[in-house]
Amino acid sequence: MTLRSVDGSSFSWQIANAAGGGFDASFRVERKAGAQHYTEADTRHTLSRETAVGWLRTEASIRGFDAREIR
């Protein structure tokens, strides 16, 4: 799934079942600052889907995205 902001930035995320149990949550932020492109990404393993969703919402909010779409 992907969130987009007015300035053209994007926040994409994924939650997947982990092979060893739990969930793997990951996100990728893409921004353009002037002529430079900026990309940031991170992954976290959690034991519950709710924890993964909470972490992704926090990371999206910190970066200025409306995280209500993350479920």
PyMOL Python script that loads the backbone (N, CA, C, O; Angstrom):
from pymol import cmd

cmd.read_pdbstr("""\
ATOM      1  N   MET A   1       0.844  -1.169   0.000  1.00  0.00           N
ATOM      2  CA  MET A   1       0.000   0.000   0.000  1.00  0.00           C
ATOM      3  C   MET A   1       0.897   1.243   0.000  1.00  0.00           C
ATOM      4  O   MET A   1       2.043   1.195   0.447  1.00  0.00           O
ATOM      5  N   THR A   2       0.359   2.343  -0.504  1.00  0.00           N
ATOM      6  CA  THR A   2       1.148   3.572  -0.588  1.00  0.00           C
ATOM      7  C   THR A   2       0.311   4.774  -0.175  1.00  0.00           C
ATOM      8  O   THR A   2      -0.844   4.921  -0.576  1.00  0.00           O
ATOM      9  N   LEU A   3       0.926   5.629   0.640  1.00  0.00           N
ATOM     10  CA  LEU A   3       0.354   6.931   0.984  1.00  0.00           C
ATOM     11  C   LEU A   3       1.106   7.982   0.183  1.00  0.00           C
ATOM     12  O   LEU A   3       2.316   7.860  -0.007  1.00  0.00           O
ATOM     13  N   ARG A   4       0.417   9.001  -0.284  1.00  0.00           N
ATOM     14  CA  ARG A   4       1.066  10.091  -1.025  1.00  0.00           C
ATOM     15  C   ARG A   4       0.766  11.407  -0.327  1.00  0.00           C
ATOM     16  O   ARG A   4      -0.312  11.593   0.238  1.00  0.00           O
ATOM     17  N   SER A   5       1.730  12.315  -0.373  1.00  0.00           N
ATOM     18  CA  SER A   5       1.524  13.640   0.202  1.00  0.00           C
ATOM     19  C   SER A   5       1.408  14.659  -0.926  1.00  0.00           C
ATOM     20  O   SER A   5       1.673  14.354  -2.088  1.00  0.00           O
ATOM     21  N   VAL A   6       1.015  15.853  -0.568  1.00  0.00           N
ATOM     22  CA  VAL A   6       0.805  16.925  -1.540  1.00  0.00           C
ATOM     23  C   VAL A   6       2.091  17.252  -2.293  1.00  0.00           C
ATOM     24  O   VAL A   6       2.042  17.591  -3.476  1.00  0.00           O
ATOM     25  N   ASP A   7       3.241  17.155  -1.627  1.00  0.00           N
ATOM     26  CA  ASP A   7       4.508  17.514  -2.272  1.00  0.00           C
ATOM     27  C   ASP A   7       5.071  16.416  -3.170  1.00  0.00           C
ATOM     28  O   ASP A   7       6.166  16.564  -3.713  1.00  0.00           O
ATOM     29  N   GLY A   8       4.330  15.310  -3.333  1.00  0.00           N
ATOM     30  CA  GLY A   8       4.775  14.231  -4.204  1.00  0.00           C
ATOM     31  C   GLY A   8       5.529  13.127  -3.496  1.00  0.00           C
ATOM     32  O   GLY A   8       5.920  12.151  -4.135  1.00  0.00           O
ATOM     33  N   SER A   9       5.746  13.250  -2.197  1.00  0.00           N
ATOM     34  CA  SER A   9       6.422  12.208  -1.432  1.00  0.00           C
ATOM     35  C   SER A   9       5.508  10.999  -1.282  1.00  0.00           C
ATOM     36  O   SER A   9       4.285  11.119  -1.362  1.00  0.00           O
ATOM     37  N   SER A  10       6.109   9.839  -1.066  1.00  0.00           N
ATOM     38  CA  SER A  10       5.309   8.639  -0.870  1.00  0.00           C
ATOM     39  C   SER A  10       5.830   7.828   0.314  1.00  0.00           C
ATOM     40  O   SER A  10       7.024   7.824   0.614  1.00  0.00           O
ATOM     41  N   PHE A  11       4.903   7.148   0.970  1.00  0.00           N
ATOM     42  CA  PHE A  11       5.204   6.246   2.073  1.00  0.00           C
ATOM     43  C   PHE A  11       4.520   4.929   1.738  1.00  0.00           C
ATOM     44  O   PHE A  11       3.292   4.841   1.772  1.00  0.00           O
ATOM     45  N   SER A  12       5.298   3.909   1.417  1.00  0.00           N
ATOM     46  CA  SER A  12       4.715   2.610   1.102  1.00  0.00           C
ATOM     47  C   SER A  12       5.066   1.629   2.213  1.00  0.00           C
ATOM     48  O   SER A  12       6.138   1.708   2.813  1.00  0.00           O
ATOM     49  N   TRP A  13       4.150   0.704   2.477  1.00  0.00           N
ATOM     50  CA  TRP A  13       4.375  -0.231   3.559  1.00  0.00           C
ATOM     51  C   TRP A  13       3.835  -1.600   3.217  1.00  0.00           C
ATOM     52  O   TRP A  13       3.048  -1.777   2.287  1.00  0.00           O
ATOM     53  N   GLN A  14       4.298  -2.590   4.022  1.00  0.00           N
ATOM     54  CA  GLN A  14       3.864  -3.968   3.843  1.00  0.00           C
ATOM     55  C   GLN A  14       3.947  -4.670   5.187  1.00  0.00           C
ATOM     56  O   GLN A  14       4.881  -4.444   5.957  1.00  0.00           O
ATOM     57  N   ILE A  15       2.974  -5.515   5.465  1.00  0.00           N
ATOM     58  CA  ILE A  15       3.008  -6.394   6.633  1.00  0.00           C
ATOM     59  C   ILE A  15       2.860  -7.813   6.105  1.00  0.00           C
ATOM     60  O   ILE A  15       1.917  -8.113   5.374  1.00  0.00           O
ATOM     61  N   ALA A  16       3.794  -8.687   6.476  1.00  0.00           N
ATOM     62  CA  ALA A  16       3.758 -10.063   5.991  1.00  0.00           C
ATOM     63  C   ALA A  16       3.971 -11.030   7.145  1.00  0.00           C
ATOM     64  O   ALA A  16       4.646 -10.706   8.123  1.00  0.00           O
ATOM     65  N   ASN A  17       3.393 -12.216   7.025  1.00  0.00           N
ATOM     66  CA  ASN A  17       3.652 -13.264   8.012  1.00  0.00           C
ATOM     67  C   ASN A  17       5.103 -13.683   7.905  1.00  0.00           C
ATOM     68  O   ASN A  17       5.603 -13.921   6.806  1.00  0.00           O
ATOM     69  N   ALA A  18       5.782 -13.774   9.034  1.00  0.00           N
ATOM     70  CA  ALA A  18       7.188 -14.175   9.046  1.00  0.00           C
ATOM     71  C   ALA A  18       7.284 -15.701   9.059  1.00  0.00           C
ATOM     72  O   ALA A  18       6.420 -16.377   9.615  1.00  0.00           O
ATOM     73  N   ALA A  19       8.318 -16.227   8.455  1.00  0.00           N
ATOM     74  CA  ALA A  19       8.496 -17.675   8.375  1.00  0.00           C
ATOM     75  C   ALA A  19       8.617 -18.302   9.764  1.00  0.00           C
ATOM     76  O   ALA A  19       8.123 -19.408   9.985  1.00  0.00           O
ATOM     77  N   GLY A  20       9.261 -17.617  10.693  1.00  0.00           N
ATOM     78  CA  GLY A  20       9.463 -18.158  12.026  1.00  0.00           C
ATOM     79  C   GLY A  20       8.380 -17.768  13.012  1.00  0.00           C
ATOM     80  O   GLY A  20       8.554 -17.964  14.215  1.00  0.00           O
ATOM     81  N   GLY A  21       7.272 -17.224  12.545  1.00  0.00           N
ATOM     82  CA  GLY A  21       6.198 -16.769  13.422  1.00  0.00           C
ATOM     83  C   GLY A  21       6.220 -15.264  13.551  1.00  0.00           C
ATOM     84  O   GLY A  21       7.264 -14.644  13.351  1.00  0.00           O
ATOM     85  N   GLY A  22       5.115 -14.676  13.873  1.00  0.00           N
ATOM     86  CA  GLY A  22       5.017 -13.225  13.988  1.00  0.00           C
ATOM     87  C   GLY A  22       4.824 -12.574  12.634  1.00  0.00           C
ATOM     88  O   GLY A  22       4.361 -13.199  11.680  1.00  0.00           O
ATOM     89  N   PHE A  23       5.192 -11.292  12.572  1.00  0.00           N
ATOM     90  CA  PHE A  23       4.977 -10.500  11.372  1.00  0.00           C
ATOM     91  C   PHE A  23       6.200  -9.650  11.066  1.00  0.00           C
ATOM     92  O   PHE A  23       6.876  -9.172  11.977  1.00  0.00           O
ATOM     93  N   ASP A  24       6.475  -9.464   9.800  1.00  0.00           N
ATOM     94  CA  ASP A  24       7.520  -8.546   9.343  1.00  0.00           C
ATOM     95  C   ASP A  24       6.838  -7.317   8.750  1.00  0.00           C
ATOM     96  O   ASP A  24       6.077  -7.425   7.788  1.00  0.00           O
ATOM     97  N   ALA A  25       7.109  -6.167   9.318  1.00  0.00           N
ATOM     98  CA  ALA A  25       6.558  -4.906   8.818  1.00  0.00           C
ATOM     99  C   ALA A  25       7.697  -4.110   8.193  1.00  0.00           C
ATOM    100  O   ALA A  25       8.792  -4.041   8.750  1.00  0.00           O
ATOM    101  N   SER A  26       7.441  -3.519   7.051  1.00  0.00           N
ATOM    102  CA  SER A  26       8.475  -2.711   6.398  1.00  0.00           C
ATOM    103  C   SER A  26       7.846  -1.488   5.759  1.00  0.00           C
ATOM    104  O   SER A  26       6.671  -1.488   5.391  1.00  0.00           O
ATOM    105  N   PHE A  27       8.658  -0.441   5.635  1.00  0.00           N
ATOM    106  CA  PHE A  27       8.196   0.764   4.959  1.00  0.00           C
ATOM    107  C   PHE A  27       9.312   1.342   4.116  1.00  0.00           C
ATOM    108  O   PHE A  27      10.488   1.027   4.300  1.00  0.00           O
ATOM    109  N   ARG A  28       8.911   2.202   3.180  1.00  0.00           N
ATOM    110  CA  ARG A  28       9.861   2.915   2.314  1.00  0.00           C
ATOM    111  C   ARG A  28       9.290   4.300   2.063  1.00  0.00           C
ATOM    112  O   ARG A  28       8.134   4.447   1.669  1.00  0.00           O
ATOM    113  N   VAL A  29      10.116   5.316   2.297  1.00  0.00           N
ATOM    114  CA  VAL A  29       9.737   6.706   2.062  1.00  0.00           C
ATOM    115  C   VAL A  29      10.573   7.220   0.897  1.00  0.00           C
ATOM    116  O   VAL A  29      11.790   7.037   0.866  1.00  0.00           O
ATOM    117  N   GLU A  30       9.913   7.863  -0.057  1.00  0.00           N
ATOM    118  CA  GLU A  30      10.614   8.483  -1.184  1.00  0.00           C
ATOM    119  C   GLU A  30      10.229   9.953  -1.244  1.00  0.00           C
ATOM    120  O   GLU A  30       9.049  10.302  -1.292  1.00  0.00           O
ATOM    121  N   ARG A  31      11.251  10.809  -1.241  1.00  0.00           N
ATOM    122  CA  ARG A  31      11.042  12.256  -1.314  1.00  0.00           C
ATOM    123  C   ARG A  31      11.996  12.851  -2.338  1.00  0.00           C
ATOM    124  O   ARG A  31      13.020  12.262  -2.683  1.00  0.00           O
ATOM    125  N   LYS A  32      11.635  14.022  -2.808  1.00  0.00           N
ATOM    126  CA  LYS A  32      12.522  14.765  -3.692  1.00  0.00           C
ATOM    127  C   LYS A  32      12.758  16.123  -3.052  1.00  0.00           C
ATOM    128  O   LYS A  32      11.818  16.885  -2.826  1.00  0.00           O
ATOM    129  N   ALA A  33      14.012  16.419  -2.763  1.00  0.00           N
ATOM    130  CA  ALA A  33      14.396  17.697  -2.165  1.00  0.00           C
ATOM    131  C   ALA A  33      15.245  18.444  -3.192  1.00  0.00           C
ATOM    132  O   ALA A  33      16.435  18.169  -3.350  1.00  0.00           O
ATOM    133  N   GLY A  34      14.627  19.377  -3.876  1.00  0.00           N
ATOM    134  CA  GLY A  34      15.332  20.065  -4.956  1.00  0.00           C
ATOM    135  C   GLY A  34      15.561  19.082  -6.088  1.00  0.00           C
ATOM    136  O   GLY A  34      14.617  18.471  -6.589  1.00  0.00           O
ATOM    137  N   ALA A  35      16.808  18.931  -6.488  1.00  0.00           N
ATOM    138  CA  ALA A  35      17.150  17.998  -7.556  1.00  0.00           C
ATOM    139  C   ALA A  35      17.566  16.631  -7.005  1.00  0.00           C
ATOM    140  O   ALA A  35      17.839  15.712  -7.776  1.00  0.00           O
ATOM    141  N   GLN A  36      17.615  16.492  -5.685  1.00  0.00           N
ATOM    142  CA  GLN A  36      18.058  15.250  -5.049  1.00  0.00           C
ATOM    143  C   GLN A  36      16.882  14.368  -4.657  1.00  0.00           C
ATOM    144  O   GLN A  36      15.872  14.854  -4.146  1.00  0.00           O
ATOM    145  N   HIS A  37      17.017  13.089  -4.897  1.00  0.00           N
ATOM    146  CA  HIS A  37      16.018  12.117  -4.456  1.00  0.00           C
ATOM    147  C   HIS A  37      16.496  11.522  -3.137  1.00  0.00           C
ATOM    148  O   HIS A  37      17.687  11.264  -2.959  1.00  0.00           O
ATOM    149  N   TYR A  38      15.572  11.308  -2.225  1.00  0.00           N
ATOM    150  CA  TYR A  38      15.870  10.811  -0.897  1.00  0.00           C
ATOM    151  C   TYR A  38      15.005   9.589  -0.649  1.00  0.00           C
ATOM    152  O   TYR A  38      13.789   9.644  -0.827  1.00  0.00           O
ATOM    153  N   THR A  39      15.614   8.496  -0.243  1.00  0.00           N
ATOM    154  CA  THR A  39      14.881   7.272   0.060  1.00  0.00           C
ATOM    155  C   THR A  39      15.295   6.784   1.433  1.00  0.00           C
ATOM    156  O   THR A  39      16.474   6.789   1.785  1.00  0.00           O
ATOM    157  N   GLU A  40      14.298   6.358   2.207  1.00  0.00           N
ATOM    158  CA  GLU A  40      14.540   5.811   3.531  1.00  0.00           C
ATOM    159  C   GLU A  40      13.683   4.558   3.667  1.00  0.00           C
ATOM    160  O   GLU A  40      12.537   4.539   3.220  1.00  0.00           O
ATOM    161  N   ALA A  41      14.228   3.520   4.279  1.00  0.00           N
ATOM    162  CA  ALA A  41      13.481   2.281   4.451  1.00  0.00           C
ATOM    163  C   ALA A  41      13.882   1.618   5.764  1.00  0.00           C
ATOM    164  O   ALA A  41      14.992   1.809   6.260  1.00  0.00           O
ATOM    165  N   ASP A  42      12.956   0.835   6.318  1.00  0.00           N
ATOM    166  CA  ASP A  42      13.238   0.098   7.549  1.00  0.00           C
ATOM    167  C   ASP A  42      12.308  -1.102   7.624  1.00  0.00           C
ATOM    168  O   ASP A  42      11.238  -1.113   7.016  1.00  0.00           O
ATOM    169  N   THR A  43      12.727  -2.106   8.375  1.00  0.00           N
ATOM    170  CA  THR A  43      11.935  -3.320   8.590  1.00  0.00           C
ATOM    171  C   THR A  43      11.994  -3.666  10.067  1.00  0.00           C
ATOM    172  O   THR A  43      13.017  -3.472  10.724  1.00  0.00           O
ATOM    173  N   ARG A  44      10.883  -4.181  10.583  1.00  0.00           N
ATOM    174  CA  ARG A  44      10.831  -4.597  11.989  1.00  0.00           C
ATOM    175  C   ARG A  44      10.034  -5.886  12.085  1.00  0.00           C
ATOM    176  O   ARG A  44       8.999  -6.044  11.439  1.00  0.00           O
ATOM    177  N   HIS A  45      10.538  -6.812  12.911  1.00  0.00           N
ATOM    178  CA  HIS A  45       9.820  -8.056  13.197  1.00  0.00           C
ATOM    179  C   HIS A  45       9.028  -7.856  14.481  1.00  0.00           C
ATOM    180  O   HIS A  45       9.570  -7.396  15.486  1.00  0.00           O
ATOM    181  N   THR A  46       7.745  -8.202  14.447  1.00  0.00           N
ATOM    182  CA  THR A  46       6.890  -8.077  15.629  1.00  0.00           C
ATOM    183  C   THR A  46       6.170  -9.397  15.874  1.00  0.00           C
ATOM    184  O   THR A  46       6.052 -10.232  14.977  1.00  0.00           O
ATOM    185  N   LEU A  47       5.698  -9.569  17.087  1.00  0.00           N
ATOM    186  CA  LEU A  47       4.972 -10.794  17.412  1.00  0.00           C
ATOM    187  C   LEU A  47       3.490 -10.692  17.092  1.00  0.00           C
ATOM    188  O   LEU A  47       2.824 -11.714  16.925  1.00  0.00           O
ATOM    189  N   SER A  48       2.958  -9.466  17.001  1.00  0.00           N
ATOM    190  CA  SER A  48       1.539  -9.310  16.686  1.00  0.00           C
ATOM    191  C   SER A  48       1.348  -8.336  15.535  1.00  0.00           C
ATOM    192  O   SER A  48       2.162  -7.440  15.312  1.00  0.00           O
ATOM    193  N   ARG A  49       0.271  -8.529  14.823  1.00  0.00           N
ATOM    194  CA  ARG A  49      -0.061  -7.628  13.711  1.00  0.00           C
ATOM    195  C   ARG A  49      -0.387  -6.237  14.234  1.00  0.00           C
ATOM    196  O   ARG A  49      -0.051  -5.244  13.588  1.00  0.00           O
ATOM    197  N   GLU A  50      -1.032  -6.146  15.385  1.00  0.00           N
ATOM    198  CA  GLU A  50      -1.377  -4.853  15.975  1.00  0.00           C
ATOM    199  C   GLU A  50      -0.130  -4.027  16.279  1.00  0.00           C
ATOM    200  O   GLU A  50      -0.117  -2.814  16.069  1.00  0.00           O
ATOM    201  N   THR A  51       0.913  -4.685  16.771  1.00  0.00           N
ATOM    202  CA  THR A  51       2.173  -3.988  17.044  1.00  0.00           C
ATOM    203  C   THR A  51       2.797  -3.495  15.750  1.00  0.00           C
ATOM    204  O   THR A  51       3.330  -2.386  15.699  1.00  0.00           O
ATOM    205  N   ALA A  52       2.733  -4.313  14.699  1.00  0.00           N
ATOM    206  CA  ALA A  52       3.280  -3.919  13.399  1.00  0.00           C
ATOM    207  C   ALA A  52       2.539  -2.699  12.859  1.00  0.00           C
ATOM    208  O   ALA A  52       3.162  -1.758  12.366  1.00  0.00           O
ATOM    209  N   VAL A  53       1.207  -2.715  12.953  1.00  0.00           N
ATOM    210  CA  VAL A  53       0.401  -1.586  12.480  1.00  0.00           C
ATOM    211  C   VAL A  53       0.730  -0.332  13.280  1.00  0.00           C
ATOM    212  O   VAL A  53       0.887   0.742  12.699  1.00  0.00           O
ATOM    213  N   GLY A  54       0.838  -0.445  14.589  1.00  0.00           N
ATOM    214  CA  GLY A  54       1.182   0.702  15.433  1.00  0.00           C
ATOM    215  C   GLY A  54       2.535   1.289  15.087  1.00  0.00           C
ATOM    216  O   GLY A  54       2.686   2.509  15.036  1.00  0.00           O
ATOM    217  N   TRP A  55       3.525   0.434  14.847  1.00  0.00           N
ATOM    218  CA  TRP A  55       4.861   0.905  14.484  1.00  0.00           C
ATOM    219  C   TRP A  55       4.820   1.642  13.141  1.00  0.00           C
ATOM    220  O   TRP A  55       5.411   2.712  13.000  1.00  0.00           O
ATOM    221  N   LEU A  56       4.126   1.071  12.163  1.00  0.00           N
ATOM    222  CA  LEU A  56       4.038   1.722  10.848  1.00  0.00           C
ATOM    223  C   LEU A  56       3.311   3.058  10.931  1.00  0.00           C
ATOM    224  O   LEU A  56       3.726   4.024  10.291  1.00  0.00           O
ATOM    225  N   ARG A  57       2.236   3.129  11.708  1.00  0.00           N
ATOM    226  CA  ARG A  57       1.516   4.398  11.875  1.00  0.00           C
ATOM    227  C   ARG A  57       2.406   5.460  12.505  1.00  0.00           C
ATOM    228  O   ARG A  57       2.393   6.617  12.083  1.00  0.00           O
ATOM    229  N   THR A  58       3.174   5.071  13.507  1.00  0.00           N
ATOM    230  CA  THR A  58       4.089   6.010  14.154  1.00  0.00           C
ATOM    231  C   THR A  58       5.139   6.514  13.173  1.00  0.00           C
ATOM    232  O   THR A  58       5.392   7.716  13.104  1.00  0.00           O
ATOM    233  N   GLU A  59       5.754   5.607  12.411  1.00  0.00           N
ATOM    234  CA  GLU A  59       6.789   5.989  11.446  1.00  0.00           C
ATOM    235  C   GLU A  59       6.217   6.898  10.355  1.00  0.00           C
ATOM    236  O   GLU A  59       6.876   7.850   9.937  1.00  0.00           O
ATOM    237  N   ALA A  60       5.008   6.616   9.897  1.00  0.00           N
ATOM    238  CA  ALA A  60       4.387   7.462   8.879  1.00  0.00           C
ATOM    239  C   ALA A  60       4.088   8.849   9.445  1.00  0.00           C
ATOM    240  O   ALA A  60       4.347   9.854   8.784  1.00  0.00           O
ATOM    241  N   SER A  61       3.549   8.913  10.653  1.00  0.00           N
ATOM    242  CA  SER A  61       3.223  10.207  11.278  1.00  0.00           C
ATOM    243  C   SER A  61       4.460  11.054  11.502  1.00  0.00           C
ATOM    244  O   SER A  61       4.439  12.261  11.260  1.00  0.00           O
ATOM    245  N   ILE A  62       5.539  10.436  11.962  1.00  0.00           N
ATOM    246  CA  ILE A  62       6.794  11.159  12.181  1.00  0.00           C
ATOM    247  C   ILE A  62       7.251  11.835  10.895  1.00  0.00           C
ATOM    248  O   ILE A  62       7.826  12.923  10.928  1.00  0.00           O
ATOM    249  N   ARG A  63       6.995  11.194   9.774  1.00  0.00           N
ATOM    250  CA  ARG A  63       7.449  11.714   8.476  1.00  0.00           C
ATOM    251  C   ARG A  63       6.411  12.578   7.777  1.00  0.00           C
ATOM    252  O   ARG A  63       6.592  12.952   6.618  1.00  0.00           O
ATOM    253  N   GLY A  64       5.303  12.905   8.486  1.00  0.00           N
ATOM    254  CA  GLY A  64       4.336  13.858   7.966  1.00  0.00           C
ATOM    255  C   GLY A  64       3.210  13.284   7.132  1.00  0.00           C
ATOM    256  O   GLY A  64       2.532  14.032   6.428  1.00  0.00           O
ATOM    257  N   PHE A  65       2.988  11.980   7.188  1.00  0.00           N
ATOM    258  CA  PHE A  65       1.914  11.353   6.417  1.00  0.00           C
ATOM    259  C   PHE A  65       0.710  11.086   7.318  1.00  0.00           C
ATOM    260  O   PHE A  65       0.860  10.891   8.525  1.00  0.00           O
ATOM    261  N   ASP A  66      -0.479  11.080   6.725  1.00  0.00           N
ATOM    262  CA  ASP A  66      -1.700  10.759   7.449  1.00  0.00           C
ATOM    263  C   ASP A  66      -1.765   9.228   7.567  1.00  0.00           C
ATOM    264  O   ASP A  66      -2.045   8.535   6.589  1.00  0.00           O
ATOM    265  N   ALA A  67      -1.507   8.721   8.755  1.00  0.00           N
ATOM    266  CA  ALA A  67      -1.338   7.288   8.955  1.00  0.00           C
ATOM    267  C   ALA A  67      -2.641   6.540   9.204  1.00  0.00           C
ATOM    268  O   ALA A  67      -2.609   5.336   9.455  1.00  0.00           O
ATOM    269  N   ARG A  68      -3.784   7.213   9.143  1.00  0.00           N
ATOM    270  CA  ARG A  68      -5.061   6.536   9.421  1.00  0.00           C
ATOM    271  C   ARG A  68      -5.366   5.434   8.412  1.00  0.00           C
ATOM    272  O   ARG A  68      -6.158   4.540   8.710  1.00  0.00           O
ATOM    273  N   GLU A  69      -4.771   5.474   7.247  1.00  0.00           N
ATOM    274  CA  GLU A  69      -5.026   4.461   6.206  1.00  0.00           C
ATOM    275  C   GLU A  69      -4.320   3.133   6.494  1.00  0.00           C
ATOM    276  O   GLU A  69      -4.664   2.105   5.911  1.00  0.00           O
ATOM    277  N   ILE A  70      -3.341   3.159   7.384  1.00  0.00           N
ATOM    278  CA  ILE A  70      -2.587   1.940   7.684  1.00  0.00           C
ATOM    279  C   ILE A  70      -3.408   1.081   8.619  1.00  0.00           C
ATOM    280  O   ILE A  70      -3.760   1.493   9.724  1.00  0.00           O
ATOM    281  N   ARG A  71      -3.707  -0.125   8.154  1.00  0.00           N
ATOM    282  CA  ARG A  71      -4.534  -1.065   8.948  1.00  0.00           C
ATOM    283  C   ARG A  71      -3.955  -2.444   8.918  1.00  0.00           C
ATOM    284  O   ARG A  71      -4.510  -3.360   9.525  1.00  0.00           O
TER     285      ARG A  71
END
""", "prot")
cmd.dss("prot")
cmd.show_as("cartoon", "prot")
cmd.util.cbc("prot")
cmd.orient("prot")
